[in-house]
Amino acid sequence: MTAVRRAAVLLLAAFAVLAGTAQAQAAGYRYWSFWERTGGHWSYATEGPSTARPDDGAVQGLRFAVSEDSQDATRPRGTADFATICAGTPAKAGAKRVALVIDFGTPADAPSGETPPERRTACARVSPDATTAEALAAAAKPLRYDANALLCAIAGYPHKGCGEQVSSDGKPAKAAKGPEPDGGPSLGLPIGVGVVALLAGAAVWQSRRRRGNA
């Protein structure tokens, strides 16, 4: 294998290792995601519980988990049928019924020292113009919000924390060091690539020198 080819292989291998390291350190967020049930399927809600105003007979779901974004978010588990969930809550004039599926997630997604409660369902009978947040308040107190009105806890879970960033192993992500307070890529990646590039250049230079001395 020539020096140039050795350098190319070395460079590709380094990229693979560094990319794998970056992926292993990828972070997500631990939070309550909000879902709407339509046609027997869950879809990620386009607005938050505090502004969504479901119709009578709607099924709404919330799932606590660690997710990178809405595309990666985990759906509520189990069946979610309005007729079953609200079977014991008769219709009433001047009110609407909203079926709620509240999935507290798995121990792997739980904050340190906390155990997720069992998944539950509830039928909230609220005023016709009530939001999902008001339905939750009627059926799953206590709720907890942060200063930005982000839903942090349902039925008291979790006891602390709110949408915090966590590493891929579920632990709170460490603050970035050095000149990258915004969570940009680690300096290890450009430095590592730079070292490999120098090695590759040295290999090419050495190969040309040998040819010139031949």
C-alpha positions in Angstrom: 0.0 0.0 0.0 1.4 3.4 -1.0 1.9 6.2 1.5 -0.9 8.2 -0.1 -3.3 5.2 0.3 -2.2 4.6 3.8 -2.9 8.2 4.6 -6.4 8.1 3.0 -7.2 4.9 5.0 -6.0 6.5 8.2 -8.0 9.6 7.5 -11.2 7.7 6.8 -10.7 5.5 9.9 -10.2 8.6 12.1 -13.4 10.2 10.7 -15.3 7.0 11.5 -14.0 6.9 15.1 -14.6 10.6 15.7 -18.1 10.5 14.2 -18.9 7.5 16.4 -17.7 9.4 19.4 -19.8 12.4 18.5 -22.9 10.2 18.0 -22.3 8.5 21.4 -22.3 11.9 23.0 -25.4 13.1 21.2 -27.9 14.7 23.6 -31.6 14.8 23.8 -34.1 16.4 26.2 -36.2 14.9 29.0 -39.7 16.2 28.7 -43.4 15.6 28.3 -44.4 15.3 24.6 -47.9 16.1 23.5 -49.9 13.9 21.1 -53.3 13.8 19.4 -55.2 10.7 18.4 -56.8 10.7 15.0 -57.9 7.6 13.0 -56.4 5.2 15.4 -52.9 6.8 15.2 -50.9 9.2 17.3 -49.6 12.4 15.7 -47.3 14.9 17.4 -49.4 18.0 18.4 -48.7 21.2 16.5 -49.3 23.3 19.6 -48.9 23.0 23.3 -51.5 21.8 25.9 -52.1 25.3 27.1 -53.4 26.5 23.8 -54.9 23.3 22.2 -58.7 23.2 22.6 -59.8 19.6 21.8 -63.3 18.8 20.7 -65.7 16.7 22.6 -64.7 13.1 22.1 -61.1 13.9 21.5 -58.2 11.6 22.7 -55.1 13.4 23.8 -51.8 11.8 24.9 -48.8 12.8 26.8 -45.5 10.8 27.1 -42.5 11.4 29.3 -39.3 10.4 27.6 -35.9 11.5 26.5 -36.1 12.6 22.8 -33.9 14.6 20.5 -36.8 16.4 18.8 -40.4 15.9 17.6 -39.3 13.4 14.9 -37.6 11.3 17.6 -40.3 11.6 20.2 -41.8 8.5 21.7 -45.5 7.9 21.5 -47.8 7.0 24.3 -48.2 3.3 24.8 -51.2 1.1 25.0 -54.8 1.4 23.7 -56.4 4.8 23.4 -60.1 4.4 22.7 -62.5 7.3 23.7 -65.5 5.0 24.3 -63.5 2.8 26.7 -61.7 5.6 28.5 -64.8 7.7 29.0 -67.3 4.8 29.5 -67.8 5.8 33.2 -68.2 9.5 32.5 -71.6 10.3 31.0 -72.0 13.2 28.7 -73.4 16.4 30.2 -75.0 19.4 28.7 -72.8 22.4 28.6 -69.6 20.3 28.9 -67.3 18.2 26.8 -65.4 15.1 27.5 -61.7 14.6 26.6 -60.0 11.2 26.9 -56.4 11.5 28.3 -53.6 8.9 28.0 -50.8 9.8 30.4 -47.7 7.7 29.9 -45.0 8.4 32.5 -42.4 6.5 30.5 -39.8 3.9 31.5 -37.2 3.8 34.3 -34.5 4.5 31.6 -36.1 7.9 30.9 -36.7 8.8 34.5 -34.6 11.4 36.3 -32.1 10.0 38.8 -33.7 8.8 42.0 -37.3 8.8 40.5 -39.6 5.9 39.5 -42.2 6.5 36.9 -45.8 5.8 37.9 -47.9 3.3 35.9 -49.4 4.6 32.7 -53.0 5.8 33.3 -56.0 7.1 31.4 -58.6 9.6 32.5 -61.7 11.2 31.2 -61.9 14.9 31.9 -65.3 16.6 31.7 -64.6 20.3 31.2 -66.2 23.4 29.7 -66.6 23.4 25.9 -63.8 25.9 25.4 -61.3 24.3 27.8 -57.8 23.6 26.8 -55.9 20.3 27.2 -54.0 21.9 30.1 -57.3 22.5 31.8 -58.4 19.0 31.1 -55.2 17.7 32.7 -55.7 20.0 35.7 -59.1 18.5 36.2 -57.9 14.9 35.9 -54.2 14.6 36.8 -53.2 17.2 39.5 -50.7 18.5 40.5 -49.3 20.0 37.3 -46.0 21.9 37.4 -44.8 24.5 34.8 -41.6 26.5 34.5 -41.3 30.3 34.0 -41.8 29.9 30.3 -45.1 28.0 30.7 -43.5 24.7 29.7 -45.3 21.7 31.2 -42.8 20.1 33.6 -44.8 17.6 35.6 -48.1 15.8 35.5 -49.6 14.2 38.6 -46.4 15.4 40.4 -44.1 13.5 38.1 -41.2 14.2 37.8 -40.6 15.9 41.2 -38.0 18.2 39.8 -36.4 19.1 36.5 -38.0 20.5 33.3 -36.9 19.8 29.8 -33.3 19.4 30.7 -30.7 18.3 28.2 -29.3 14.8 28.8 -26.6 12.7 27.2 -27.4 9.5 25.2 -27.0 7.4 28.4 -29.8 9.3 30.1 -27.6 11.3 32.4 -27.7 15.1 32.6 -25.4 16.5 29.9 -22.3 18.3 31.2 -21.8 21.9 30.4 -19.6 22.6 27.4 -16.0 23.7 28.3 -13.9 26.3 26.7 -15.2 28.7 24.0 -18.4 26.7 23.2 -21.1 27.7 25.7 -23.8 27.2 23.1 -23.2 23.5 22.9 -21.4 23.5 19.6 -19.3 20.6 18.4 -16.5 19.5 20.7 -13.0 20.8 19.9 -11.9 17.2 19.9 -13.3 16.6 16.5 -11.5 19.4 14.5 -8.3 18.9 16.5 -8.4 15.1 15.8 -9.1 15.7 12.1 -6.3 18.2 12.0 -3.8 15.8 13.5 -4.8 13.1 11.0 -4.5 15.6 8.1 -1.0 16.5 9.3 0.0 12.8 9.4 -1.5 12.3 5.9 0.5 15.3 4.6 3.7 14.0 6.2 3.2 10.6 4.6 2.7 12.1 1.2 5.8 14.4 1.7 7.9 11.4 2.8 6.7 9.4 -0.2 7.7 12.2 -2.7 11.1 12.6 -0.9 11.8 8.9 -1.3 11.0 9.1 -5.0 13.2 12.1 -5.4 16.1 10.3 -3.8 15.6 7.2 -5.8 
